[in-house]
């Protein structure tokens, strides 16, 4: 069977007289329609069809016109000569610490043609590079949680009870931020079966109760929805904890058996340490939820069984550690932590694998080698790195020096989609001497490069797809040949490695097919039940059998039963409710401590609307922006934003009108549509619109409708330095001009 594996799942390839088509994989109970969109990009006007160089860079402008210049075609040989010479110049003149290997993104579900791995292997062989740590998706929680429960719980989903145990025990699920089922359609390494929707249906059919607290009713997959002001989730949780303490619903002896810091936490919640009781009345004014409702929910949690679910979006905010810390406190005080199917979950439905009971297929990736350069930055501090070379920032309890970057090389990602305050990034992006990008289409990042190499699409190469949190391994077959002159990242980097003298070390004399066979045999060594290579290629897929229910490890259950025999890897062996590092006076540190507040406290509160920027339903991040589903979702060529009818009327607009969302950081052009499922005072603009700044009547406007044009670029805290997009405040105004036509070309 010929299959194509993508982040959206697996598809069967049907070849006919009119060309190839993609059909849903027969073993997928809930297939996504999005992956078929790759076929539409094969000859799309935004396609990068040959190497291109920026005119100003060739003339030696030092980046002055980067992002606002034209490109000229160069031959592949010329482009490889330029890239090799520039890399060699920078490493000799400034050292490898001046090179930033910025490959971050969802460039491929394949394990071999994984742009991040390919580029990092190449740069490591060239002497190393400055790297990035953590992710935009989960970077704040990933740094915080090891301090609370130990490093084994740093990765997404490790806290979560599995869906089968949740359905079996039917806890009351209190979900902050919701569970968008569109998010559960994607997985970093692909999947053969989407199962989250089925589990949620089973939970509902079994009589399970779910309450979603979110400004947007569309975040609730089932059950009841209760509006809450964006960024006030931690306030609601601490108010519930206040109820438990004030009504003597907390078993103090049981809490102290599994956790440290109870007395200090109790003093903070009751207001004994800062003079502000975190009572339901206090929280009602911030959250918009009546005090009586907060009290009712707290009692329901205490009665149990109960599970608190947190969307990943909650921790992408200033002090984004607050809701994750507060949820752990609430789960501990309510006695739910470590109970079967109960306690706390981070990101149920965030991606396909989270919460699914399965054997994880952990195997070898394309070997990146060892990086001789030790310097790194938290991934969301790119602009700060470029603006402040040689200065220091705080990170995870220690100072971190920002490197002086002269060369950026990016493959398989789009920072001009996922970073914040894109106008600021565009200014900082002009500082390096050279930016090299490998890309399939003219994203904003490609348009802000100096040298652009065309990359084959996932449908234009053979590969093996497997996610480390899933149980499927898939033989992804080339659906079609790439256009003439377009090569894989591996082929391009092999060419450049040859010019730099380490081609043999890079490709090891192996063909692409031999590399795939080697990677697959690495999986077979770990899982002998997998079929041999010839059989796997013929079948197109393999999967590990689901585990028996008793074999699925449930987090914290053994610890709760006997903390002494099953200690955590925290200093005390117990949950740390208030670790020493989080007791500091600096209010930008993660735990709320004496500075509990809404996440927009540093924003201009005169602006009437709080911006929500969820993942889109018609693409993955900015991928497939030119595919039919994303194109049809636009109105008059613009991204669509949603607001409550009352807020649209206050702005003097009508639903369906072109409008500007703006603040001090910039303006974006959208079409505004009314939605009564959204709480007043909020506006929703999904991520993924391609950043296209233009000056119209003297105003700089992002015509692509990317919400990150408006979001703040500051670290979530000095603990994590994570992304902080949440809580941005904006205004809604009429757009009086003519909507400019989209010019696909190079995206301008």
C-alpha positions as CSV (number, residue, x, y, z in Angstrom):
1,X,0.0,0.0,0.0
2,X,1.3,3.4,-0.9
3,X,0.8,5.9,1.9
4,X,1.6,9.6,2.5
5,X,2.3,10.5,6.1
6,X,1.9,14.1,7.4
7,X,1.4,16.0,10.6
8,X,-2.3,15.8,9.8
9,X,-2.3,12.0,9.7
10,X,-1.9,9.3,7.0
11,X,-3.4,9.2,3.5
12,X,-3.7,6.5,0.9
13,X,-2.3,7.4,-2.5
14,X,-4.6,6.8,-5.4
15,X,-2.9,7.2,-8.8
16,X,-5.1,7.8,-11.8
17,X,-5.1,9.4,-15.3
18,X,-5.7,12.8,-13.8
19,X,-2.8,12.6,-11.4
20,X,-2.4,11.4,-7.8
21,X,-5.1,11.9,-5.2
22,X,-5.0,11.4,-1.4
23,X,-7.8,9.4,0.4
24,X,-8.3,8.9,4.1
25,X,-6.3,6.0,5.7
26,X,-8.6,3.1,6.1
27,X,-7.5,2.6,9.8
28,X,-8.1,6.2,10.8
29,X,-11.5,6.6,12.6
30,X,-11.4,10.4,12.4
31,X,-9.3,11.5,9.5
32,X,-8.3,15.1,8.9
33,X,-9.1,16.7,5.5
34,X,-6.1,19.1,5.7
35,X,-3.2,16.9,4.6
36,X,-4.6,16.6,1.0
37,X,-3.9,20.3,0.7
38,X,-0.2,19.6,0.0
39,X,-1.1,18.5,-3.5
40,X,-2.4,22.0,-4.2
41,X,1.0,23.5,-3.4
42,X,2.9,21.5,-6.1
43,X,2.6,24.3,-8.6
44,X,1.1,27.1,-6.4
45,X,2.1,30.7,-7.3
46,X,3.8,31.0,-3.9
47,X,6.1,28.1,-4.6
48,X,9.9,28.7,-4.5
49,X,11.0,27.2,-7.8
50,X,14.7,28.1,-7.9
51,X,17.4,29.5,-5.7
52,X,17.0,33.3,-5.2
53,X,19.3,35.9,-3.8
54,X,18.3,39.4,-2.4
55,X,19.6,42.2,-4.5
56,X,20.7,44.4,-1.6
57,X,22.6,41.5,0.0
58,X,24.5,40.8,-3.2
59,X,25.4,44.5,-3.3
60,X,26.6,44.3,0.4
61,X,23.9,46.3,2.1
62,X,24.4,44.5,5.4
63,X,20.7,43.7,5.8
64,X,19.4,47.2,5.5
65,X,16.6,46.3,3.1
66,X,16.0,42.8,4.3
67,X,12.2,42.2,4.1
68,X,11.7,45.1,1.8
69,X,13.7,44.2,-1.3
70,X,13.5,42.2,-4.5
71,X,15.2,38.9,-5.3
72,X,17.0,37.7,-8.4
73,X,17.4,34.1,-9.5
74,X,20.8,32.3,-9.2
75,X,21.8,28.9,-10.2
76,X,22.0,26.1,-7.7
77,X,25.8,26.0,-8.0
78,X,26.0,29.7,-7.5
79,X,23.7,29.6,-4.5
80,X,25.7,26.7,-2.9
81,X,29.0,28.6,-3.5
82,X,27.5,31.7,-1.8
83,X,26.2,29.8,1.2
84,X,29.4,27.9,1.7
85,X,31.6,31.0,1.4
86,X,29.4,33.0,3.8
87,X,29.4,30.2,6.4
88,X,33.1,29.8,6.1
89,X,33.7,33.6,6.4
90,X,31.5,34.0,9.5
91,X,33.0,31.0,11.4
92,X,36.6,32.2,10.6
93,X,36.0,35.9,11.3
94,X,33.7,35.6,14.4
95,X,33.6,31.9,15.4
96,X,30.7,29.4,15.3
97,X,29.2,31.3,18.2
98,X,28.1,33.8,15.7
99,X,25.9,31.3,13.8
100,X,22.3,30.7,14.8
101,X,20.8,27.4,13.6
102,X,17.2,28.5,13.8
103,X,15.5,25.4,12.6
104,X,12.3,25.3,14.6
105,X,9.0,24.3,13.2
106,X,6.8,21.6,11.7
107,X,8.7,21.1,8.5
108,X,8.2,17.4,8.1
109,X,6.6,14.4,9.8
110,X,9.4,12.3,8.4
111,X,12.3,11.2,10.5
112,X,14.9,11.5,7.7
113,X,13.7,14.6,5.8
114,X,13.3,16.4,9.0
115,X,14.7,19.9,8.3
116,X,15.7,20.6,11.8
117,X,17.7,17.4,12.1
118,X,19.3,17.8,8.6
119,X,20.4,21.4,9.3
120,X,21.7,20.8,12.8
121,X,23.8,17.8,11.6
122,X,25.2,20.0,8.8
123,X,26.0,22.9,11.2
124,X,27.5,20.6,13.8
125,X,29.9,19.2,11.2
126,X,30.8,22.8,10.3
127,X,31.9,23.5,13.8
128,X,28.6,24.1,15.7
129,X,26.1,26.8,16.2
130,X,24.0,28.7,18.8
131,X,20.9,26.6,19.5
132,X,17.5,27.2,21.0
133,X,15.8,25.4,23.9
134,X,12.1,24.6,24.6
135,X,9.1,25.5,22.4
136,X,6.6,28.3,21.8
137,X,3.9,25.7,22.4
138,X,4.9,24.6,25.9
139,X,8.1,26.5,26.9
140,X,6.8,28.1,30.1
141,X,5.3,25.0,31.6
142,X,8.4,22.9,30.6
143,X,10.6,25.0,32.7
144,X,8.2,25.4,35.6
145,X,7.1,21.8,36.2
146,X,10.5,20.3,37.1
147,X,10.7,22.7,40.0
148,X,7.2,21.5,41.3
149,X,7.2,17.8,40.6
150,X,10.5,16.9,39.0
151,X,12.1,16.8,35.5
152,X,10.3,13.6,34.5
153,X,7.1,15.7,34.2
154,X,8.6,18.4,32.0
155,X,7.2,17.1,28.7
156,X,3.7,17.7,27.5
157,X,1.2,15.0,28.6
158,X,3.4,13.3,31.2
159,X,1.0,14.6,34.0
160,X,-2.1,13.2,32.2
161,X,-4.1,10.2,33.2
162,X,-5.0,8.2,30.1
163,X,-8.4,8.5,28.4
164,X,-9.3,4.9,29.2
165,X,-8.8,5.6,32.9
166,X,-10.7,8.8,32.6
167,X,-13.7,7.1,31.0
168,X,-13.6,4.3,33.5
169,X,-13.6,6.6,36.6
170,X,-15.8,9.4,35.1
171,X,-14.3,12.3,37.0
172,X,-15.8,15.7,36.8
173,X,-13.6,17.4,34.3
174,X,-13.0,21.1,34.9
175,X,-11.2,22.3,31.7
176,X,-9.5,25.7,31.7
177,X,-9.1,26.9,28.1
178,X,-11.0,24.0,26.6
179,X,-10.2,21.1,24.3
180,X,-10.2,22.2,20.6
181,X,-10.7,19.0,18.6
182,X,-9.0,20.6,15.6
183,X,-5.8,20.7,17.6
184,X,-6.0,16.9,18.2
185,X,-5.9,16.3,14.5
186,X,-2.2,17.0,14.4
187,X,0.9,15.2,15.7
188,X,4.6,16.2,15.3
189,X,5.6,12.8,13.7
190,X,2.2,11.9,12.2
191,X,-0.2,9.2,13.2
192,X,-2.2,6.4,11.7
193,X,-5.3,7.0,13.8
194,X,-6.9,10.0,15.4
195,X,-8.7,8.9,18.6
196,X,-9.3,11.9,20.8
197,X,-12.8,12.7,19.5
198,X,-13.8,9.1,20.1
199,X,-12.6,9.2,23.7
200,X,-14.5,12.4,24.4
201,X,-17.6,10.9,22.9
202,X,-17.2,7.8,25.1
203,X,-16.7,9.9,28.2
204,X,-20.0,11.8,27.5
205,X,-21.8,8.5,26.7
206,X,-20.7,7.1,30.0
207,X,-22.3,10.0,31.8
208,X,-19.1,12.0,32.4
209,X,-19.5,15.7,33.2
210,X,-17.3,18.4,31.8
211,X,-17.3,22.1,32.4
212,X,-15.2,24.3,30.2
213,X,-14.0,27.7,31.4
214,X,-13.0,29.9,28.5
215,X,-13.9,33.2,26.9
216,X,-14.8,31.3,23.7
217,X,-17.7,28.8,23.7
218,X,-16.1,27.0,20.7
219,X,-13.4,25.8,23.1
220,X,-15.9,23.4,24.7
221,X,-16.0,20.0,22.9
222,X,-18.9,18.8,25.0
223,X,-20.8,19.6,28.2
224,X,-21.3,23.0,29.8
225,X,-19.4,26.2,29.0
226,X,-18.8,29.0,31.5
227,X,-17.3,32.3,30.2
228,X,-14.2,33.6,32.0
229,X,-12.1,36.7,31.3
230,X,-9.0,35.8,29.4
231,X,-5.9,35.5,31.6
232,X,-7.7,35.2,34.9
233,X,-7.7,31.4,35.2
234,X,-5.2,31.4,38.1
235,X,-7.4,33.8,40.0
236,X,-10.4,31.5,39.6
237,X,-8.3,28.5,40.8
238,X,-6.9,30.2,43.9
239,X,-10.5,31.3,44.8
240,X,-11.6,27.7,44.6
241,X,-8.6,26.8,46.8
242,X,-9.7,29.5,49.3
243,X,-13.1,27.8,49.5
244,X,-11.5,24.5,50.3
245,X,-9.3,26.0,53.1
246,X,-12.0,28.2,54.6
247,X,-14.6,25.4,54.7
248,X,-12.1,22.9,56.2
249,X,-12.3,20.7,53.2
250,X,-8.5,20.2,53.1
251,X,-6.9,17.1,54.7
252,X,-3.8,18.9,55.9
253,X,-2.1,15.7,57.1
254,X,-2.6,14.1,53.7
255,X,-1.3,17.2,51.9
256,X,1.8,17.4,54.0
257,X,2.5,13.7,53.4
258,X,2.8,14.3,49.6
259,X,3.8,18.0,49.4
260,X,6.0,20.7,50.9
261,X,5.2,24.4,51.3
262,X,1.6,23.9,52.5
263,X,1.7,26.4,55.4
264,X,3.2,29.1,53.1
265,X,0.7,28.4,50.3
266,X,-2.2,28.5,52.8
267,X,-1.1,31.9,54.1
268,X,-0.9,33.2,50.5
269,X,-4.4,32.0,49.6
270,X,-6.0,33.2,52.7
271,X,-4.3,36.6,52.5
272,X,-2.3,36.2,55.7
273,X,1.0,37.0,53.9
274,X,0.0,39.8,51.6
275,X,-3.3,41.2,53.0
276,X,-5.3,40.1,50.0
277,X,-7.5,37.0,50.6
278,X,-8.0,35.1,47.3
279,X,-11.7,34.8,48.0
280,X,-14.4,34.1,45.5
281,X,-15.6,37.7,45.8
282,X,-12.1,38.9,44.9
283,X,-11.9,36.6,41.9
284,X,-15.4,37.4,40.7
285,X,-14.4,40.9,39.9
286,X,-11.5,39.7,37.8
287,X,-12.9,36.6,36.2
288,X,-16.5,37.6,35.5
289,X,-17.6,34.4,37.2
290,X,-20.0,34.9,40.1
291,X,-18.6,34.1,43.6
292,X,-21.4,31.6,44.2
293,X,-20.4,29.7,41.0
294,X,-16.7,29.6,42.0
295,X,-17.8,28.2,45.4
296,X,-20.0,25.6,43.9
297,X,-17.2,24.4,41.5
298,X,-14.7,24.2,44.4
299,X,-17.1,22.0,46.4
300,X,-17.6,19.7,43.4
301,X,-13.8,19.3,43.0
302,X,-13.5,18.5,46.7
303,X,-16.3,15.9,46.5
304,X,-14.6,14.2,43.6
305,X,-13.7,12.4,41.6
306,X,-12.3,15.3,39.6
307,X,-9.8,16.2,36.9
308,X,-8.4,19.7,36.1
309,X,-7.4,20.1,32.5
310,X,-5.2,23.0,31.3
311,X,-4.9,24.0,27.7
312,X,-1.3,24.8,26.6
313,X,-2.5,28.3,25.6
314,X,-2.8,29.3,29.3
315,X,0.9,29.3,29.9
316,X,1.7,31.5,26.8
317,X,1.3,34.7,28.7
318,X,3.1,37.1,31.1
319,X,3.4,35.1,34.3
320,X,2.1,32.1,32.4
321,X,3.4,29.9,35.2
322,X,0.5,31.1,37.3
323,X,-2.3,28.9,36.0
324,X,-0.2,25.8,35.9
325,X,1.1,26.4,39.5
326,X,-2.4,27.2,40.8
327,X,-3.9,24.1,39.1
328,X,-1.4,21.9,40.9
329,X,-2.2,23.6,44.2
330,X,-5.9,23.1,43.6
331,X,-5.5,19.5,42.7
332,X,-3.4,18.8,45.8
333,X,-5.7,20.6,48.2
334,X,-8.8,19.0,46.8
335,X,-7.3,15.6,47.3
336,X,-7.6,14.6,43.6
337,X,-3.9,14.4,42.7
338,X,-2.8,10.8,42.0
339,X,-6.3,9.3,42.1
340,X,-7.2,7.1,39.1
341,X,-8.2,9.2,36.1
342,X,-8.1,12.3,38.3
343,X,-5.8,15.1,39.3
344,X,-4.3,17.3,36.6
345,X,-3.9,17.1,32.9
346,X,-1.9,19.4,30.7
347,X,-3.3,19.7,27.2
348,X,-5.8,17.0,26.6
349,X,-6.5,17.4,22.8
350,X,-3.5,19.7,22.4
351,X,-2.1,17.2,19.9
352,X,-3.3,13.8,18.7
353,X,-1.3,11.6,21.2
354,X,-1.9,13.4,24.5
355,X,-4.0,11.2,26.8
356,X,-4.3,8.3,24.4
357,X,-3.4,4.9,26.1
358,X,-0.8,3.4,23.8
359,X,2.8,2.1,23.7
360,X,5.1,4.8,22.7
361,X,7.2,4.1,19.7
362,X,10.5,5.7,20.6
363,X,13.2,5.2,18.0
364,X,16.2,6.8,16.3
365,X,16.0,10.1,14.5
366,X,18.4,11.3,11.8
367,X,21.7,11.7,13.9
368,X,22.5,15.3,14.4
369,X,25.9,14.6,16.0
370,X,27.4,16.7,18.8
371,X,27.2,20.5,18.9
372,X,30.6,21.9,19.9
373,X,29.0,25.3,20.8
374,X,27.4,25.4,24.2
375,X,25.6,28.7,23.9
376,X,21.8,28.7,23.5
377,X,18.8,30.9,24.0
378,X,15.2,30.2,25.1
379,X,13.5,29.7,21.8
380,X,11.2,32.7,22.2
381,X,14.0,35.2,22.8
382,X,15.1,35.6,19.2
383,X,14.5,39.4,18.8
384,X,16.1,40.1,22.2
385,X,19.2,38.1,21.1
386,X,19.5,40.1,17.9
387,X,18.9,43.5,19.7
388,X,21.1,43.0,22.7
389,X,24.3,41.0,21.9
390,X,26.6,40.5,24.8
391,X,23.9,41.5,27.4
392,X,22.4,39.0,29.9
393,X,18.9,37.8,30.7
394,X,17.8,35.7,33.6
395,X,16.7,32.2,32.8
396,X,15.7,29.4,35.2
397,X,17.5,30.9,38.1
398,X,20.8,31.8,36.4
399,X,22.1,34.6,34.1
400,X,22.3,33.8,30.4
401,X,24.5,35.8,28.0
402,X,23.0,36.7,24.6
403,X,25.3,35.8,21.7
404,X,26.4,38.1,18.9
405,X,24.8,36.5,15.8
406,X,26.1,37.3,12.3
407,X,24.5,34.5,10.4
408,X,21.1,32.9,10.7
409,X,20.3,29.7,8.8
410,X,16.7,28.4,9.0
411,X,15.1,25.3,7.5
412,X,11.6,24.0,7.9
413,X,10.1,26.8,10.0
414,X,8.6,30.2,9.9
415,X,9.5,32.5,12.8
416,X,7.6,35.3,11.1
417,X,4.5,33.3,12.0
418,X,5.1,32.0,15.5
419,X,7.1,34.8,17.1
420,X,5.5,37.7,18.8
421,X,5.5,41.5,17.9
422,X,6.5,40.8,14.3
423,X,7.2,44.4,13.5
424,X,9.8,44.4,16.2
425,X,11.2,41.1,14.9
426,X,11.5,42.5,11.4
427,X,13.6,45.4,12.7
428,X,15.9,43.1,14.8
429,X,16.1,40.7,11.8
430,X,18.1,43.3,9.9
431,X,21.0,43.2,12.2
432,X,22.7,39.9,11.1
433,X,25.0,40.1,8.1
434,X,23.3,37.1,6.4
435,X,20.1,35.1,6.6
436,X,19.8,31.8,4.7
437,X,16.5,30.1,4.4
438,X,15.5,26.7,2.9
439,X,11.8,26.8,2.1
440,X,9.1,25.3,-0.2
441,X,7.0,28.5,-0.4
442,X,7.4,32.2,-0.1
443,X,6.6,32.6,3.6
444,X,7.4,35.8,5.4
445,X,10.6,34.2,6.7
446,X,11.7,33.5,3.1
447,X,10.9,37.1,2.1
448,X,13.1,38.3,5.0
449,X,16.1,36.2,3.9
450,X,19.1,37.0,1.8
451,X,19.5,33.6,0.1
452,X,16.6,31.2,-0.4
453,X,17.0,27.6,-1.4
454,X,13.9,25.8,-2.8
455,X,12.9,22.7,-0.8
456,X,10.9,19.7,-1.9
457,X,7.5,19.3,-0.3
458,X,6.7,16.3,2.0
459,X,4.7,14.9,-0.9
460,X,7.9,15.0,-3.1
461,X,10.1,12.7,-1.1
462,X,10.2,9.2,0.5
463,X,10.4,9.0,4.2
464,X,9.6,7.2,7.5
465,X,7.1,8.9,9.8
466,X,6.8,8.1,13.5
467,X,5.9,10.1,16.5
468,X,7.7,9.4,19.8
469,X,4.3,9.8,21.7
470,X,2.4,7.5,19.2
471,X,2.4,3.8,18.3
472,X,2.4,4.0,14.5
473,X,5.3,3.9,12.1
474,X,4.6,4.7,8.4
475,X,6.4,4.4,5.1
476,X,5.7,7.7,3.4
477,X,5.9,7.3,-0.3
478,X,6.8,10.1,-2.8
479,X,3.5,11.2,-4.3
480,X,5.0,13.2,-7.1
481,X,8.4,14.4,-8.3
482,X,9.5,17.9,-7.3
483,X,9.6,20.6,-10.0
484,X,12.8,20.8,-12.0
485,X,15.5,22.5,-10.0
486,X,13.8,21.9,-6.6
487,X,15.7,19.5,-4.3
488,X,15.4,18.1,-0.8
489,X,17.1,19.9,2.1
490,X,19.3,16.8,2.4
491,X,20.5,17.1,-1.2
492,X,21.1,20.9,-0.9
493,X,23.1,20.5,2.3
494,X,25.1,17.6,0.8
495,X,26.1,20.0,-2.0
496,X,27.2,22.7,0.4
497,X,28.9,20.2,2.7
498,X,31.0,19.0,-0.3
499,X,32.2,22.6,-0.9
500,X,33.2,22.8,2.8
501,X,35.0,19.4,2.8
502,X,32.8,17.3,5.0
503,X,30.3,15.7,2.6
504,X,31.3,12.2,3.4
505,X,30.8,12.8,7.1
506,X,27.4,14.3,6.3
507,X,25.9,11.7,4.0
508,X,28.2,8.8,5.0
509,X,28.0,7.5,1.4
510,X,24.4,6.3,1.9
511,X,21.6,6.8,-0.6
512,X,18.2,8.1,0.7
513,X,16.8,4.6,0.6
514,X,19.7,3.3,2.6
515,X,19.2,6.0,5.2
516,X,15.6,5.1,5.5
517,X,16.4,1.4,5.9
518,X,19.0,2.2,8.6
519,X,16.5,4.3,10.6
520,X,13.9,1.7,10.4
521,X,16.2,-1.0,11.6
522,X,16.9,1.2,14.6
523,X,13.2,1.0,15.4
524,X,13.2,-2.8,14.9
525,X,16.1,-3.1,17.3
526,X,14.0,-1.5,20.0
527,X,10.8,-3.2,19.0
528,X,11.5,-6.7,17.5
529,X,7.8,-7.3,16.8
530,X,8.0,-4.9,13.9
531,X,8.1,-6.5,10.5
532,X,11.3,-6.6,8.4
533,X,12.2,-3.8,6.0
534,X,10.8,-5.5,2.8
535,X,7.5,-6.4,4.4
536,X,7.2,-2.9,6.0
537,X,7.8,-1.3,2.6
538,X,5.1,-3.5,1.0
539,X,2.5,-3.0,3.7
540,X,3.3,0.7,4.2
541,X,2.8,0.8,7.9
542,X,3.1,-1.0,11.3
543,X,1.9,-0.3,14.8
544,X,2.6,-1.5,18.3
545,X,-0.4,-3.2,19.9
546,X,-2.3,-1.2,22.5
547,X,-1.2,-2.0,26.0
548,X,-3.3,-3.9,28.5
549,X,-5.1,-1.5,30.9
550,X,-3.1,-2.7,33.8
551,X,0.1,-2.0,32.0
552,X,-0.6,1.7,31.4
553,X,1.4,3.7,34.0
554,X,-0.8,6.4,35.5
555,X,1.2,9.4,36.7
556,X,1.5,10.1,40.4
557,X,-0.8,7.1,41.4
558,X,2.1,5.1,42.9
559,X,3.5,8.2,44.5
560,X,0.2,9.1,46.2
561,X,-0.2,5.5,47.5
562,X,3.3,5.5,49.1
563,X,5.4,8.7,48.7
564,X,8.3,7.2,50.6
565,X,8.6,4.1,48.4
566,X,7.9,6.1,45.2
567,X,9.5,9.5,45.7
568,X,9.6,12.2,43.1
569,X,12.9,13.6,41.8
570,X,12.4,16.9,43.6
571,X,14.8,17.8,46.5
572,X,12.3,16.6,49.1
573,X,10.9,13.7,47.0
574,X,7.5,15.3,47.4
575,X,5.5,17.9,45.4
576,X,7.0,21.3,46.0
577,X,4.1,23.8,46.3
578,X,6.5,26.7,46.7
579,X,10.0,25.9,45.6
580,X,12.7,28.2,46.9
581,X,13.3,29.7,43.4
582,X,9.7,30.7,43.2
583,X,9.6,32.5,46.5
584,X,11.7,35.4,45.2
585,X,10.2,39.0,45.4
586,X,10.6,39.7,41.6
587,X,7.0,39.7,40.4
588,X,8.1,38.4,36.9
589,X,9.0,35.1,38.4
590,X,6.5,32.3,37.6
591,X,4.5,31.6,40.8
592,X,1.8,34.1,41.6
593,X,3.0,34.6,45.2
594,X,2.1,38.1,46.3
595,X,1.4,39.4,42.7
596,X,-1.6,37.3,41.6
597,X,-3.2,39.2,38.7
598,X,-4.7,38.9,35.3
599,X,-2.1,38.2,32.6
600,X,-2.8,41.5,30.8
601,X,-1.7,43.6,33.8
602,X,1.2,45.1,31.7
603,X,-1.1,45.9,28.8
604,X,-2.9,49.2,27.9
605,X,-6.2,48.6,29.8
606,X,-7.7,51.5,27.9
607,X,-7.9,49.2,24.9
608,X,-11.3,47.5,25.0
609,X,-10.7,44.0,23.6
610,X,-8.5,41.1,24.7
611,X,-7.0,39.2,21.8
612,X,-7.3,35.4,21.6
613,X,-5.1,33.7,19.0
614,X,-5.9,29.9,18.8
615,X,-4.6,27.5,16.3
616,X,-6.5,27.6,13.0
617,X,-8.9,24.9,11.8
618,X,-7.9,25.2,8.2
619,X,-4.1,24.8,8.4
620,X,-1.3,23.9,10.8
621,X,0.2,27.1,12.1
622,X,1.0,28.9,8.8
623,X,1.4,25.7,6.8
624,X,-1.0,25.1,3.8
625,X,-2.0,28.8,3.8
626,X,-2.3,28.6,0.0
627,X,-4.3,25.3,0.1
628,X,-8.1,25.4,-0.8
629,X,-9.4,25.1,2.8
630,X,-7.5,28.1,4.1
631,X,-8.2,30.1,0.9
632,X,-12.0,29.5,1.2
633,X,-12.0,30.5,4.8
634,X,-10.9,34.0,4.0
635,X,-13.4,36.8,3.3
636,X,-12.4,39.3,0.5
637,X,-8.9,37.8,0.7
638,X,-8.6,38.7,4.4
639,X,-8.3,36.6,7.6
640,X,-11.5,36.4,9.6
641,X,-11.7,37.7,13.2
642,X,-14.6,37.0,15.5
643,X,-16.1,39.3,18.2
644,X,-19.3,39.6,20.1
645,X,-22.0,41.6,18.3
646,X,-22.1,44.2,21.0
647,X,-18.3,44.9,20.6
648,X,-18.7,45.1,16.8
649,X,-21.6,47.6,17.3
650,X,-19.6,49.7,19.8
651,X,-16.9,50.1,17.1
652,X,-19.5,51.3,14.6
653,X,-19.1,48.3,12.4
654,X,-21.3,45.5,11.1
655,X,-20.6,41.8,10.8
656,X,-18.7,41.0,7.6
657,X,-17.0,44.4,7.3
658,X,-13.3,44.9,6.7
659,X,-11.7,46.2,9.9
660,X,-8.4,47.0,11.6
661,X,-7.3,45.4,14.9
662,X,-4.5,47.5,16.4
663,X,-2.5,48.6,19.4
664,X,0.9,50.3,19.9
665,X,2.7,47.4,18.3
666,X,0.9,47.5,15.0
667,X,-2.3,47.0,13.0
668,X,-3.7,44.0,11.1
669,X,-6.4,44.0,8.4
670,X,-9.2,41.5,8.9
671,X,-12.9,40.9,8.2
672,X,-14.8,41.0,11.4
673,X,-17.7,38.6,12.0
674,X,-20.2,38.5,14.9
675,X,-20.2,35.4,17.2
676,X,-22.4,35.2,20.3
677,X,-20.4,32.2,21.5
678,X,-17.6,34.6,22.4
679,X,-17.7,36.6,25.6
680,X,-17.9,40.4,25.3
681,X,-14.6,42.1,25.6
682,X,-12.7,39.6,23.5
683,X,-11.8,39.1,19.9
684,X,-10.5,35.9,18.2
685,X,-8.0,35.9,15.4
686,X,-6.4,32.5,14.7
687,X,-2.7,32.3,14.0
688,X,-1.2,31.4,10.7
689,X,-1.9,34.4,8.4
690,X,1.2,35.2,6.4
691,X,2.7,38.5,7.8
692,X,2.6,41.0,4.9
693,X,3.3,44.5,6.1
694,X,2.5,47.4,3.9
695,X,2.1,51.2,4.3
696,X,-1.4,52.4,3.4
697,X,-2.3,56.1,3.8
698,X,0.8,56.5,6.1
699,X,-0.1,53.6,8.4
700,X,1.9,50.4,8.6
701,X,-0.6,47.5,8.3
702,X,-0.2,43.7,8.2
703,X,-2.3,42.7,5.3
704,X,-1.8,39.0,6.1
705,X,-3.8,39.2,9.3
706,X,-1.3,37.6,11.7
707,X,-2.3,38.1,15.3
708,X,1.4,38.0,16.4
709,X,1.8,41.4,14.8
710,X,-0.1,42.6,17.9
711,X,1.2,40.3,20.7
712,X,3.9,41.4,23.1
713,X,7.4,40.0,22.8
714,X,8.6,39.6,26.4
715,X,9.4,36.6,28.4
716,X,6.6,35.0,30.3
717,X,8.9,35.4,33.3
718,X,12.5,35.5,34.3
719,X,12.1,31.8,35.2
720,X,11.1,30.4,31.8
721,X,11.5,33.3,29.3
722,X,8.6,31.6,27.4
723,X,6.3,33.0,24.8
724,X,3.8,35.6,26.2
725,X,1.2,36.1,23.4
726,X,-1.8,35.8,25.7
727,X,-3.5,38.8,27.1
728,X,-2.7,41.4,24.4
729,X,-5.2,44.2,24.3
730,X,-6.4,45.7,21.0
731,X,-8.9,48.1,19.5
732,X,-11.3,47.5,16.6
733,X,-11.6,50.2,14.0
734,X,-13.1,50.5,10.5
735,X,-10.9,50.1,7.5
736,X,-11.8,52.9,5.1
737,X,-9.5,52.0,2.2
738,X,-9.6,49.5,-0.6
739,X,-8.4,46.0,0.3
740,X,-5.2,45.4,-1.7
741,X,-5.0,42.4,-4.0
742,X,-2.9,39.5,-2.9
743,X,0.2,39.1,-5.0
744,X,1.4,35.5,-4.5
745,X,4.7,35.7,-6.3
746,X,7.2,36.1,-3.5
747,X,4.3,36.8,-1.1
748,X,4.3,40.6,-1.6
